[in-house]
Amino acid sequence: MTKWTRRRWIAVGLIAAALLLAVYSFAVEPYWIQVTRHEVGTGPREMTILHITDLHFSTPGSREKRLLEILLEFKPDLIVITGDSIVRNYDQATFTELMAKLKAPLGTYACRGNWEDWVGTSVDKCYQFAGVRLLNDETVQVGDLPVDMTGFSNFKPTVPKGSGRFRIALCHYPVILPVAAEKGVNLVFAGHTHGGQVRLPFIGALHTPFGSGPYEAGWYEERATRMYVSRGVGTSMFGARFLCRPEVAIHRVRY
C-alpha cells in the first residue's frame, strides 16, 4: 500500500466517523429519552412526581409519543413542568391537546421559562384550556395535602418564608437554589440547562445558558434544600445531543 493510499484511507475513515457521529448526534440521541428514577425525603407520606422540562414543542413527534407512554407506564400522582415547553410558531391546538393528556390525580403544575416569555401569553391560554395550573410567582396547596407548590417566573423572585409544610418550588432557572434554600424550600425542580446538550468525557457540558449558574444536571443541595436539574426532553438553538440524552425524571418523594 503506497503512502498516498494510506492517507486516502485515513481521510475516508475520518470522514465516515464524522458522518456517523453527526447522524447519531442529530438523528438518534435527541430522540432517545432516558427515564431516570429518584428517591428523596424521609417523611411518613409519599407521592410520585413526574418532572418534564424543556419540551420545546413545535408539532407532535416521537418525543411527545414517548412522553405519553412514560406517563401511562409510571402513573404519577403529580406532574410538574418547569418551562420552555414551546418554541416560536408552535402549533397551539396540538400543544393544548398534548397538555390535556398529561393528567395526574394531584394535578399538573407548570412555571414559565424564557421561551414562554419570548412567545407571549398564548401558552398561558393553552395551559388553561388543557387544565394545567400555571404558577406565576404564586403558591398553592397541592390537593388537601400538607404540601405547598410555588412557581417562579424568573430567577430573582421574592420567595415567601416557610410555613412548616412541605414546600416544592418550580423554577426554570437553577440559579434559584440559594434563594430557595434561604427561604426554607424543601425541594426544587428546574431545567433550562439541557445538561449542556453536548458533553465530552472528563469535561462535561461545553456550554450552559445564562441562568444556569454552576448547576448543569442532576442533584444539588444547599442547607436543607435539594434541587433536581433535568436535562430536558427537547433541544434548543441546534438539534444535536451528544452524551447527554433527553430525560424524563420520576421522583418518589417522601415528606
C-alpha positions in Angstrom: 0.0 0.0 0.0 1.5 3.3 -1.0 1.8 6.3 1.3 -0.8 8.2 -0.7 -3.2 5.3 -0.5 -2.8 5.1 3.3 -3.6 8.8 3.5 -6.7 8.4 1.4 -7.9 5.6 3.6 -7.3 7.6 6.8 -9.2 10.5 5.3 -12.1 8.3 4.3 -12.2 6.8 7.8 -12.2 10.2 9.4 -15.0 11.4 7.1 -17.1 8.3 7.8 -16.6 8.7 11.5 -17.6 12.3 11.4 -20.7 11.4 9.4 -21.7 8.7 11.8 -21.2 11.0 14.7 -23.4 13.6 13.1 -26.1 11.2 12.4 -26.1 9.9 15.9 -26.0 13.4 17.4 -28.8 14.8 15.3 -31.0 11.8 14.5 -30.6 9.3 17.3 -29.7 10.7 20.7 -32.1 13.6 20.7 -35.0 11.2 20.5 -33.6 8.5 22.8 -35.4 9.6 26.0 -34.0 8.3 29.3 -36.3 7.8 32.3 -34.3 8.5 35.4 -35.7 7.4 38.8 -35.0 9.1 42.1 -35.9 8.9 45.8 -35.9 11.9 48.1 -37.0 12.7 51.6 -37.7 10.6 54.7 -41.2 11.6 55.8 -44.1 9.2 56.5 -46.1 10.1 53.4 -45.0 9.6 49.8 -46.0 10.6 46.3 -44.6 10.0 42.8 -43.8 13.1 40.8 -43.1 13.1 37.0 -40.8 16.0 36.1 -40.9 17.4 32.5 -38.9 20.3 31.3 -37.6 22.0 28.1 -40.0 20.1 25.8 -39.6 22.8 23.1 -42.7 21.7 21.4 -43.3 22.7 17.7 -45.6 19.9 16.3 -46.2 16.4 17.7 -43.5 13.8 17.1 -41.8 10.7 18.5 -40.6 12.5 21.7 -44.2 13.5 22.5 -45.4 10.0 21.8 -42.7 8.5 24.1 -43.6 11.1 26.8 -47.2 9.8 26.9 -46.0 6.2 27.0 -43.9 7.1 30.1 -46.9 8.7 31.7 -49.0 5.6 31.2 -46.2 3.3 32.5 -45.5 5.1 35.7 -48.9 6.7 36.6 -47.5 9.5 38.7 -49.5 11.2 41.5 -48.4 14.7 40.4 -46.8 16.2 37.2 -44.6 19.2 37.2 -43.4 21.2 34.1 -40.5 23.6 34.5 -40.7 25.8 31.5 -39.6 26.1 27.8 -42.5 23.9 26.8 -42.8 25.5 23.4 -40.9 27.3 20.6 -41.8 30.2 18.4 -44.6 29.5 15.9 -45.6 26.3 17.8 -48.9 24.6 16.9 -51.2 25.9 19.7 -54.0 23.4 19.1 -51.9 20.2 19.2 -49.9 21.6 22.1 -53.1 22.1 24.1 -54.1 18.5 23.1 -50.8 17.2 24.4 -51.0 19.1 27.7 -54.6 17.9 28.2 -53.3 14.3 28.2 -50.8 15.0 31.0 -53.2 14.1 33.8 -52.4 13.0 37.4 -54.6 12.6 40.5 -52.9 15.5 42.3 -52.8 17.7 39.2 -50.4 19.1 36.7 -48.4 22.3 37.5 -46.1 24.4 35.4 -43.9 27.5 35.6 -42.7 29.8 32.8 -39.3 29.7 31.1 -37.5 32.0 28.8 -39.3 30.7 25.7 -42.7 31.4 27.3 -41.6 34.9 27.9 -40.4 35.3 24.3 -43.5 33.8 22.8 -46.0 35.7 25.0 -49.3 34.8 26.7 -50.6 32.3 24.1 -49.1 29.4 26.0 -50.8 30.6 29.2 -54.2 30.1 27.5 -53.1 26.7 26.2 -52.3 25.6 29.7 -55.6 27.0 31.0 -57.6 25.2 28.3 -55.7 21.9 29.0 -56.3 22.1 32.8 -52.6 22.7 33.7 -52.1 25.1 36.6 -49.6 27.7 35.5 -48.0 29.3 38.6 -46.7 32.8 38.0 -44.9 33.7 41.2 -47.7 32.2 43.3 -48.1 29.5 45.9 -50.9 27.0 46.1 -51.8 23.9 48.2 -51.5 20.6 46.4 -54.9 18.9 46.9 -55.7 18.6 50.5 -52.1 17.6 51.4 -49.7 19.5 53.7 -47.8 20.4 50.6 -47.3 23.8 49.0 -46.3 24.3 45.4 -44.7 27.6 44.3 -43.9 28.5 40.7 -41.4 31.2 39.9 -41.3 33.0 36.5 -37.7 34.4 36.9 -34.5 33.7 38.8 -34.6 36.6 41.2 -38.0 36.1 42.9 -39.3 37.2 46.2 -39.8 33.8 47.9 -42.2 33.6 50.9 -41.0 32.4 54.2 -41.5 28.8 55.2 -44.9 27.7 56.5 -44.0 24.5 58.3 -45.4 22.5 55.5 -43.5 20.5 52.8 -42.6 23.1 50.1 -41.9 22.3 46.5 -40.7 25.0 44.1 -40.8 25.1 40.3 -38.3 27.3 38.6 -36.9 27.1 35.1 -33.6 28.5 36.2 -31.3 26.5 38.5 -29.7 29.7 40.0 -32.8 29.8 42.2 -31.3 27.4 44.6 -29.6 29.8 47.1 -32.7 31.9 47.3 -34.9 28.8 47.8 -32.6 27.5 50.5 -32.6 30.7 52.4 -36.4 30.7 52.5 -36.7 27.0 53.6 -38.0 25.4 50.4 -37.6 21.6 50.7 -37.5 20.5 47.1 -36.8 22.4 43.8 -37.4 21.2 40.3 -35.5 23.1 37.5 -34.4 22.8 33.9 -33.0 25.3 31.4 -29.5 23.8 31.1 -30.3 20.8 28.8 -27.4 19.3 30.7 -25.3 21.2 28.2 -26.8 19.2 25.4 -23.3 18.3 24.2 -21.0 16.9 26.8 -17.5 15.5 26.5 -15.8 12.8 28.7 -13.9 14.3 31.6 -15.0 17.8 30.6 -18.8 17.8 30.9 -21.0 20.4 29.3 -19.4 22.6 26.7 -21.9 25.4 27.4 -24.9 26.2 29.6 -27.1 29.2 29.1 -27.3 32.3 31.4 -29.3 31.5 34.5 -27.8 28.1 34.9 -25.0 29.1 37.3 -22.8 26.1 38.4 -25.7 23.7 38.0 -25.5 21.5 34.9 -27.7 18.5 35.6 -28.7 16.2 38.4 -28.9 16.7 42.2 -27.7 19.7 44.1 -28.1 20.6 47.8 -27.8 23.8 49.8 -28.7 23.8 53.5 -31.7 21.6 53.8 -32.9 22.3 50.2 -32.4 19.8 47.4 -32.8 20.7 43.8 -33.0 18.4 40.7 -32.0 19.9 37.4 -33.3 17.8 34.5 -31.6 17.5 31.1 -35.0 18.1 29.5 -36.8 16.5 26.6 -36.2 18.7 23.6 -33.3 20.6 22.1 -32.7 24.4 21.8 -30.7 26.5 19.3 -29.4 23.5 17.4 -30.9 20.0 17.3 -28.0 17.9 18.4 -27.3 16.0 21.7 -24.1 14.1 22.5 -23.5 12.1 25.7 -26.5 13.9 27.1 -29.7 12.0 26.4 -33.1 13.7 26.8 -34.6 13.0 30.1 -37.9 12.5 31.9 -37.4 12.2 35.7 -39.6 10.2 38.1 -39.3 11.1 41.7 -40.6 9.2 44.7 -40.9 11.9 47.3 -41.3 11.2 51.0 -42.5 14.1 53.0 
